[in-house]
Structures are given as C-alpha cells and as structure tokens.
Amino acid sequence: MILFFSGTGNSEYVAERIGKETGDTVLNLFEKIRAQDHSALQSDKPWVVVTPTYAWRMPRIVTDWLLKTELKGSRDIYFVLTCGGDIRNAGAYLRRFCREKGLEDRGCASVLMPENYIALFKTPSEEEALALIERAEPKITDIARMIREGRILPEQQVNGKDKISSGLVNTVFYPLMVHAGKYYVTDACISCGLCEKACPLGNISLKEGKPVWGKNCTHCMACICRCPREAIEYGKNSQGQPRYVCPKKLLIS
C-alpha cells in the first residue's frame, strides 16, 4: 500500500504514478491526519510512504501519525521524498523510525519536484513547473520499477553538511519558522472556506467569513497555494509570486 501526504500535489502526483506502475493501492493520509484517525491499516505488499521534505526530513506530522498507527501485514517499507533541492541526511532518520516501528527499511529515494515553499523560496511558473516534472519522470519510473521488483533503493551518500542540515538545522527550523504568525488575508478573499478545508491540521477557522490561523501549523503551504483568489499572503515573501499547485495532478486517474 502506498501512503502519501501532500500539501500542494507534488507527493500526490508521485504516489499516484508509483501506484499506477506497481498496481498498488494509493491512500491519501490527509483525512486520517486531520481526524487523528490511527485505526490499523493492512497491506500484504510492502508499504511505500511518499511525502514532501520539510527541512531535510520527513514531515513531523507524518512521522507522528505513522508511529501511532499499526501497520499490519508486510514489514517492509520504502520511502520516497519529494523535494525542491535535496533530502540531505533524511534517510538516517527514516532508518531510526523503522527500528522504532519494527519495520524493515527498504531504502529512501528523492524526487526533485517544483518548489512550493513560498514562505522562503521562489515558486515556479506553470511552464517551469511542467518542465521540472518532465525531468522527474524517468526517476519516478525507476523508483517504481525497483519497488515492483522488490529491490532496495540505493542509499544516498551524505557528508557533514548533510548531517547538520537534517539534524541541528531541522531541530532549530521547526520552532523558529514553522508557525502561522506571518499569514494574513487580503481584501481579495471571497470567504469560500477552501483554506479551512485544505488545512491537514484543522488550524484554520473562519471568523466573519475570513480565515484565522491557530498555533498548530505545519507549513504545508496548502492554504496559501490553493486559495482560488490568491488572497492569502505570507509576510512579504509571497507577494507577487505565483501560487504553486502541481499542474499534472489531474492528468492521472
């Protein structure tokens, strides 16, 4: 079974692609995480977890959910992390997770996809995004083939900088950056409520028709990027930038 978490569609696209090529079931973890549903799951095929990379590791909300949820059947698990750059030493923390969970680590692969982290980085135009995804297609196909054949995904070589990024930097990044304090809504808001529905942590509520953010934010960028009127901003960094939602998501059924 392929489990995925996705804020703006990159990991969803990769998960669906792998599912199509391996003939495996694909499950979106959004509602389970939002509802704090930790009911057991069953899979006779190896588990495949597809997520974005947050500060060079798997998102903490996914790690926490997996630790609290019983995975029955297969004890083998693969990880596929989408990223805007690289995943550094994420694999070491996934191996640690596997030991804690009693699962057999079958490796971690990264897939370079368009940048969505509008809170810090420049997001691509649709044309740029489509070109990046096209370049990622062979890598996705190779990953799916290795999973289908039961092969271990190649281990990524890491250096000291990689270890610091996934370790110390990740530890500092969360309390320093991962909060909703800089979100605000402009007069372009039409009170559609889509941002509230798009939040995997239920961190957004509507007051007098306008979104208000709480303290439980994971910086998935779903609210700001999925707003149909681009009425949500994140400080000054998002101003004038294109919002990113995976443009190829709907091409897969």
C-alpha positions as YAML, in Angstrom:
chain: A
units: angstrom
residues:
- id: 1
  name: MET
  ca: [0.00, 0.00, 0.00]
- id: 2
  name: ILE
  ca: [1.21, 3.48, -0.88]
- id: 3
  name: LEU
  ca: [0.58, 6.12, 1.76]
- id: 4
  name: PHE
  ca: [1.05, 9.76, 0.85]
- id: 5
  name: PHE
  ca: [0.80, 13.19, 2.38]
- id: 6
  name: SER
  ca: [0.75, 16.22, 0.10]
- id: 7
  name: GLY
  ca: [0.12, 19.92, 0.60]
- id: 8
  name: THR
  ca: [0.18, 21.17, -2.98]
- id: 9
  name: GLY
  ca: [0.17, 17.99, -5.04]
- id: 10
  name: ASN
  ca: [3.80, 17.01, -5.74]
- id: 11
  name: SER
  ca: [3.84, 13.97, -3.47]
- id: 12
  name: GLU
  ca: [0.32, 13.05, -4.55]
- id: 13
  name: TYR
  ca: [1.41, 13.01, -8.17]
- id: 14
  name: VAL
  ca: [4.46, 10.86, -7.42]
- id: 15
  name: ALA
  ca: [2.41, 8.47, -5.26]
- id: 16
  name: GLU
  ca: [-0.21, 8.06, -7.99]
- id: 17
  name: ARG
  ca: [2.50, 7.47, -10.59]
- id: 18
  name: ILE
  ca: [4.13, 4.77, -8.46]
- id: 19
  name: GLY
  ca: [0.75, 3.21, -7.72]
- id: 20
  name: LYS
  ca: [-0.09, 3.09, -11.43]
- id: 21
  name: GLU
  ca: [3.21, 1.39, -12.30]
- id: 22
  name: THR
  ca: [3.20, -1.08, -9.41]
- id: 23
  name: GLY
  ca: [-0.54, -1.84, -9.41]
- id: 24
  name: ASP
  ca: [-0.74, -0.97, -5.73]
- id: 25
  name: THR
  ca: [-3.40, 0.81, -3.69]
- id: 26
  name: VAL
  ca: [-2.81, 4.52, -3.01]
- id: 27
  name: LEU
  ca: [-4.10, 6.11, 0.21]
- id: 28
  name: ASN
  ca: [-4.20, 9.84, 0.93]
- id: 29
  name: LEU
  ca: [-3.36, 10.43, 4.62]
- id: 30
  name: PHE
  ca: [-4.93, 13.91, 4.70]
- id: 31
  name: GLU
  ca: [-8.23, 12.98, 6.37]
- id: 32
  name: LYS
  ca: [-6.59, 10.47, 8.70]
- id: 33
  name: ILE
  ca: [-4.10, 13.05, 9.96]
- id: 34
  name: ARG
  ca: [-6.73, 15.77, 10.24]
- id: 35
  name: ALA
  ca: [-9.15, 13.48, 12.13]
- id: 36
  name: GLN
  ca: [-6.33, 11.95, 14.21]
- id: 37
  name: ASP
  ca: [-7.54, 8.59, 12.94]
- id: 38
  name: HIS
  ca: [-4.98, 5.96, 13.93]
- id: 39
  name: SER
  ca: [-7.01, 2.87, 13.07]
- id: 40
  name: ALA
  ca: [-4.83, -0.01, 11.85]
- id: 41
  name: LEU
  ca: [-4.02, -0.49, 8.16]
- id: 42
  name: GLN
  ca: [-3.32, -3.77, 6.37]
- id: 43
  name: SER
  ca: [-1.09, -4.43, 3.35]
- id: 44
  name: ASP
  ca: [0.38, -7.66, 2.04]
- id: 45
  name: LYS
  ca: [2.62, -5.69, -0.30]
- id: 46
  name: PRO
  ca: [5.48, -3.55, 1.04]
- id: 47
  name: TRP
  ca: [4.48, -0.18, 2.44]
- id: 48
  name: VAL
  ca: [5.52, 2.85, 0.41]
- id: 49
  name: VAL
  ca: [5.43, 6.27, 2.09]
- id: 50
  name: VAL
  ca: [5.54, 9.30, -0.20]
- id: 51
  name: THR
  ca: [5.87, 12.73, 1.40]
- id: 52
  name: PRO
  ca: [7.44, 16.13, 0.87]
- id: 53
  name: THR
  ca: [10.71, 17.03, 2.57]
- id: 54
  name: TYR
  ca: [10.47, 19.54, 5.42]
- id: 55
  name: ALA
  ca: [13.87, 20.91, 6.47]
- id: 56
  name: TRP
  ca: [15.58, 17.84, 5.01]
- id: 57
  name: ARG
  ca: [13.44, 15.23, 6.76]
- id: 58
  name: MET
  ca: [10.03, 13.61, 6.52]
- id: 59
  name: PRO
  ca: [7.37, 15.98, 7.94]
- id: 60
  name: ARG
  ca: [6.91, 15.52, 11.66]
- id: 61
  name: ILE
  ca: [3.13, 15.24, 11.34]
- id: 62
  name: VAL
  ca: [3.62, 12.20, 9.10]
- id: 63
  name: THR
  ca: [6.21, 10.63, 11.39]
- id: 64
  name: ASP
  ca: [3.96, 11.15, 14.43]
- id: 65
  name: TRP
  ca: [0.95, 9.67, 12.63]
- id: 66
  name: LEU
  ca: [2.88, 6.62, 11.48]
- id: 67
  name: LEU
  ca: [4.29, 5.97, 14.95]
- id: 68
  name: LYS
  ca: [0.76, 5.93, 16.39]
- id: 69
  name: THR
  ca: [-0.78, 3.77, 13.65]
- id: 70
  name: GLU
  ca: [-0.45, -0.01, 13.44]
- id: 71
  name: LEU
  ca: [0.71, -1.22, 10.03]
- id: 72
  name: LYS
  ca: [-0.32, -4.85, 9.67]
- id: 73
  name: GLY
  ca: [0.89, -7.39, 7.13]
- id: 74
  name: SER
  ca: [4.14, -6.62, 5.35]
- id: 75
  name: ARG
  ca: [7.07, -5.49, 7.49]
- id: 76
  name: ASP
  ca: [8.93, -3.97, 4.52]
- id: 77
  name: ILE
  ca: [8.70, -0.23, 3.91]
- id: 78
  name: TYR
  ca: [10.01, 2.15, 1.24]
- id: 79
  name: PHE
  ca: [10.23, 5.94, 1.47]
- id: 80
  name: VAL
  ca: [10.02, 8.40, -1.42]
- id: 81
  name: LEU
  ca: [10.59, 12.06, -0.55]
- id: 82
  name: THR
  ca: [9.79, 14.85, -2.96]
- id: 83
  name: CYS
  ca: [11.93, 17.96, -2.60]
- id: 84
  name: GLY
  ca: [12.79, 21.30, -4.15]
- id: 85
  name: GLY
  ca: [16.51, 20.68, -3.74]
- id: 86
  name: ASP
  ca: [17.71, 17.60, -1.87]
- id: 87
  name: ILE
  ca: [16.93, 15.49, 1.21]
- id: 88
  name: ARG
  ca: [20.42, 15.56, 2.78]
- id: 89
  name: ASN
  ca: [20.52, 13.01, 5.66]
- id: 90
  name: ALA
  ca: [16.79, 12.23, 5.82]
- id: 91
  name: GLY
  ca: [17.50, 8.53, 5.29]
- id: 92
  name: ALA
  ca: [19.24, 8.19, 8.66]
- id: 93
  name: TYR
  ca: [16.14, 9.43, 10.48]
- id: 94
  name: LEU
  ca: [13.92, 7.11, 8.44]
- id: 95
  name: ARG
  ca: [16.11, 4.16, 9.42]
- id: 96
  name: ARG
  ca: [15.77, 5.23, 13.05]
- id: 97
  name: PHE
  ca: [12.00, 5.39, 12.57]
- id: 98
  name: CYS
  ca: [11.99, 1.86, 11.14]
- id: 99
  name: ARG
  ca: [13.88, 0.49, 14.12]
- id: 100
  name: GLU
  ca: [11.41, 2.13, 16.49]
- id: 101
  name: LYS
  ca: [8.45, 0.87, 14.47]
- id: 102
  name: GLY
  ca: [9.79, -2.65, 13.93]
- id: 103
  name: LEU
  ca: [9.80, -2.31, 10.15]
- id: 104
  name: GLU
  ca: [12.39, -3.38, 7.58]
- id: 105
  name: ASP
  ca: [13.80, -0.32, 5.81]
- id: 106
  name: ARG
  ca: [13.96, -0.87, 2.04]
- id: 107
  name: GLY
  ca: [15.55, 2.47, 1.32]
- id: 108
  name: CYS
  ca: [14.73, 6.09, 0.64]
- id: 109
  name: ALA
  ca: [14.67, 7.85, -2.73]
- id: 110
  name: SER
  ca: [14.32, 11.53, -3.51]
- id: 111
  name: VAL
  ca: [12.44, 13.07, -6.43]
- id: 112
  name: LEU
  ca: [13.22, 16.65, -7.41]
- id: 113
  name: MET
  ca: [9.92, 18.46, -7.98]
- id: 114
  name: PRO
  ca: [8.88, 22.12, -8.35]
- id: 115
  name: GLU
  ca: [9.37, 24.33, -5.29]
- id: 116
  name: ASN
  ca: [6.20, 25.06, -3.31]
- id: 117
  name: TYR
  ca: [7.68, 26.61, -0.16]
- id: 118
  name: ILE
  ca: [6.56, 30.14, -0.89]
- id: 119
  name: ALA
  ca: [7.30, 31.16, 2.72]
- id: 120
  name: LEU
  ca: [11.03, 31.16, 1.90]
- id: 121
  name: PHE
  ca: [11.69, 30.42, -1.76]
- id: 122
  name: LYS
  ca: [10.67, 31.49, -5.25]
- id: 123
  name: THR
  ca: [7.91, 29.39, -6.76]
- id: 124
  name: PRO
  ca: [7.94, 28.45, -10.46]
- id: 125
  name: SER
  ca: [5.62, 29.45, -13.24]
- id: 126
  name: GLU
  ca: [3.42, 26.70, -14.63]
- id: 127
  name: GLU
  ca: [5.71, 26.34, -17.64]
- id: 128
  name: GLU
  ca: [8.78, 25.99, -15.41]
- id: 129
  name: ALA
  ca: [6.93, 23.52, -13.18]
- id: 130
  name: LEU
  ca: [5.89, 21.31, -16.08]
- id: 131
  name: ALA
  ca: [9.47, 21.21, -17.35]
- id: 132
  name: LEU
  ca: [10.74, 20.17, -13.90]
- id: 133
  name: ILE
  ca: [8.14, 17.42, -13.61]
- id: 134
  name: GLU
  ca: [9.01, 16.15, -17.07]
- id: 135
  name: ARG
  ca: [12.64, 15.82, -15.96]
- id: 136
  name: ALA
  ca: [11.49, 13.92, -12.87]
- id: 137
  name: GLU
  ca: [9.50, 11.31, -14.81]
- id: 138
  name: PRO
  ca: [12.41, 8.89, -15.51]
- id: 139
  name: LYS
  ca: [13.39, 8.94, -11.82]
- id: 140
  name: ILE
  ca: [9.82, 8.18, -10.75]
- id: 141
  name: THR
  ca: [9.68, 5.31, -13.23]
- id: 142
  name: ASP
  ca: [12.98, 3.88, -11.94]
- id: 143
  name: ILE
  ca: [11.80, 4.07, -8.33]
- id: 144
  name: ALA
  ca: [8.54, 2.33, -9.20]
- id: 145
  name: ARG
  ca: [10.42, -0.42, -11.06]
- id: 146
  name: MET
  ca: [12.74, -1.09, -8.12]
- id: 147
  name: ILE
  ca: [9.80, -1.25, -5.73]
- id: 148
  name: ARG
  ca: [7.90, -3.57, -8.08]
- id: 149
  name: GLU
  ca: [10.96, -5.84, -8.32]
- id: 150
  name: GLY
  ca: [11.46, -5.83, -4.55]
- id: 151
  name: ARG
  ca: [14.87, -4.20, -4.75]
- id: 152
  name: ILE
  ca: [16.38, -1.99, -2.06]
- id: 153
  name: LEU
  ca: [16.53, 1.67, -3.09]
- id: 154
  name: PRO
  ca: [20.16, 2.89, -3.38]
- id: 155
  name: GLU
  ca: [21.48, 4.63, -0.27]
- id: 156
  name: GLN
  ca: [22.37, 8.28, -0.76]
- id: 157
  name: GLN
  ca: [25.89, 9.35, 0.19]
- id: 158
  name: VAL
  ca: [25.96, 12.05, 2.86]
- id: 159
  name: ASN
  ca: [28.56, 14.43, 4.26]
- id: 160
  name: GLY
  ca: [28.92, 16.53, 7.38]
- id: 161
  name: LYS
  ca: [26.84, 19.38, 5.99]
- id: 162
  name: ASP
  ca: [24.02, 16.94, 5.18]
- id: 163
  name: LYS
  ca: [24.05, 15.62, 8.75]
- id: 164
  name: ILE
  ca: [23.91, 19.13, 10.20]
- id: 165
  name: SER
  ca: [21.05, 20.12, 7.89]
- id: 166
  name: SER
  ca: [18.84, 17.15, 8.77]
- id: 167
  name: GLY
  ca: [19.90, 17.29, 12.42]
- id: 168
  name: LEU
  ca: [20.62, 20.64, 14.05]
- id: 169
  name: VAL
  ca: [19.06, 22.81, 11.34]
- id: 170
  name: ASN
  ca: [15.85, 20.75, 11.35]
- id: 171
  name: THR
  ca: [15.67, 20.96, 15.14]
- id: 172
  name: VAL
  ca: [16.04, 24.75, 15.09]
- id: 173
  name: PHE
  ca: [13.90, 25.27, 11.98]
- id: 174
  name: TYR
  ca: [10.63, 23.98, 13.42]
- id: 175
  name: PRO
  ca: [10.26, 26.28, 16.45]
- id: 176
  name: LEU
  ca: [11.81, 29.21, 14.59]
- id: 177
  name: MET
  ca: [9.96, 29.02, 11.27]
- id: 178
  name: VAL
  ca: [7.04, 26.58, 11.37]
- id: 179
  name: HIS
  ca: [4.21, 28.74, 12.63]
- id: 180
  name: ALA
  ca: [1.32, 30.67, 11.14]
- id: 181
  name: GLY
  ca: [2.26, 34.08, 12.52]
- id: 182
  name: LYS
  ca: [3.00, 35.64, 9.12]
- id: 183
  name: TYR
  ca: [-0.15, 34.52, 7.32]
- id: 184
  name: TYR
  ca: [-2.72, 37.16, 6.58]
- id: 185
  name: VAL
  ca: [-5.66, 37.58, 4.22]
- id: 186
  name: THR
  ca: [-6.24, 40.45, 1.80]
- id: 187
  name: ASP
  ca: [-9.41, 42.12, 0.57]
- id: 188
  name: ALA
  ca: [-9.43, 39.68, -2.36]
- id: 189
  name: CYS
  ca: [-10.83, 36.99, -0.04]
- id: 190
  name: ILE
  ca: [-14.29, 35.78, -1.13]
- id: 191
  name: SER
  ca: [-14.96, 33.73, 2.05]
- id: 192
  name: CYS
  ca: [-15.10, 30.45, 0.12]
- id: 193
  name: GLY
  ca: [-13.66, 28.47, 3.06]
- id: 194
  name: LEU
  ca: [-11.32, 26.42, 0.87]
- id: 195
  name: CYS
  ca: [-8.32, 27.30, 3.05]
- id: 196
  name: GLU
  ca: [-10.10, 25.90, 6.10]
- id: 197
  name: LYS
  ca: [-10.84, 22.65, 4.26]
- id: 198
  name: ALA
  ca: [-7.27, 22.44, 2.86]
- id: 199
  name: CYS
  ca: [-5.53, 22.51, 6.26]
- id: 200
  name: PRO
  ca: [-4.47, 19.00, 7.34]
- id: 201
  name: LEU
  ca: [-4.32, 20.04, 10.99]
- id: 202
  name: GLY
  ca: [-7.60, 21.93, 11.20]
- id: 203
  name: ASN
  ca: [-5.59, 25.00, 12.10]
- id: 204
  name: ILE
  ca: [-7.76, 27.47, 10.17]
- id: 205
  name: SER
  ca: [-11.17, 28.73, 11.24]
- id: 206
  name: LEU
  ca: [-13.41, 31.32, 9.62]
- id: 207
  name: LYS
  ca: [-14.41, 34.37, 11.64]
- id: 208
  name: GLU
  ca: [-16.82, 36.71, 9.92]
- id: 209
  name: GLY
  ca: [-16.03, 34.81, 6.74]
- id: 210
  name: LYS
  ca: [-12.27, 35.38, 6.89]
- id: 211
  name: PRO
  ca: [-9.56, 32.82, 7.78]
- id: 212
  name: VAL
  ca: [-7.88, 32.95, 11.16]
- id: 213
  name: TRP
  ca: [-4.84, 30.78, 11.83]
- id: 214
  name: GLY
  ca: [-4.17, 28.96, 15.08]
- id: 215
  name: LYS
  ca: [-0.88, 27.72, 16.51]
- id: 216
  name: ASN
  ca: [-0.88, 24.19, 15.03]
- id: 217
  name: CYS
  ca: [0.70, 24.86, 11.61]
- id: 218
  name: THR
  ca: [2.97, 22.51, 9.66]
- id: 219
  name: HIS
  ca: [3.84, 24.88, 6.77]
- id: 220
  name: CYS
  ca: [2.47, 22.60, 4.06]
- id: 221
  name: MET
  ca: [1.53, 25.73, 2.05]
- id: 222
  name: ALA
  ca: [-1.87, 24.23, 1.14]
- id: 223
  name: CYS
  ca: [-3.89, 27.22, 2.31]
- id: 224
  name: ILE
  ca: [-1.84, 29.90, 0.54]
- id: 225
  name: CYS
  ca: [-1.27, 27.96, -2.67]
- id: 226
  name: ARG
  ca: [-4.78, 26.57, -3.08]
- id: 227
  name: CYS
  ca: [-6.63, 29.85, -2.47]
- id: 228
  name: PRO
  ca: [-8.56, 30.48, -5.73]
- id: 229
  name: ARG
  ca: [-8.16, 34.26, -5.46]
- id: 230
  name: GLU
  ca: [-4.56, 34.35, -4.17]
- id: 231
  name: ALA
  ca: [-5.94, 36.25, -1.21]
- id: 232
  name: ILE
  ca: [-3.56, 34.75, 1.35]
- id: 233
  name: GLU
  ca: [-0.05, 36.11, 1.84]
- id: 234
  name: TYR
  ca: [2.89, 35.04, 3.99]
- id: 235
  name: GLY
  ca: [4.65, 38.18, 5.12]
- id: 236
  name: LYS
  ca: [6.31, 39.95, 2.19]
- id: 237
  name: ASN
  ca: [7.92, 36.86, 0.67]
- id: 238
  name: SER
  ca: [4.81, 35.59, -1.12]
- id: 239
  name: GLN
  ca: [3.79, 38.93, -2.60]
- id: 240
  name: GLY
  ca: [3.82, 38.85, -6.39]
- id: 241
  name: GLN
  ca: [4.81, 35.19, -6.54]
- id: 242
  name: PRO
  ca: [2.85, 32.57, -8.49]
- id: 243
  name: ARG
  ca: [1.00, 30.11, -6.28]
- id: 244
  name: TYR
  ca: [2.03, 26.53, -6.83]
- id: 245
  name: VAL
  ca: [-0.25, 23.52, -7.19]
- id: 246
  name: CYS
  ca: [1.09, 20.53, -9.11]
- id: 247
  name: PRO
  ca: [-0.12, 21.17, -12.68]
- id: 248
  name: LYS
  ca: [-0.05, 17.48, -13.66]
- id: 249
  name: LYS
  ca: [-2.07, 16.16, -10.72]
- id: 250
  name: LEU
  ca: [-5.31, 15.84, -12.68]
- id: 251
  name: LEU
  ca: [-3.71, 14.00, -15.58]
- id: 252
  name: ILE
  ca: [-3.74, 10.75, -13.62]
- id: 253
  name: SER
  ca: [-6.89, 8.79, -12.88]
...
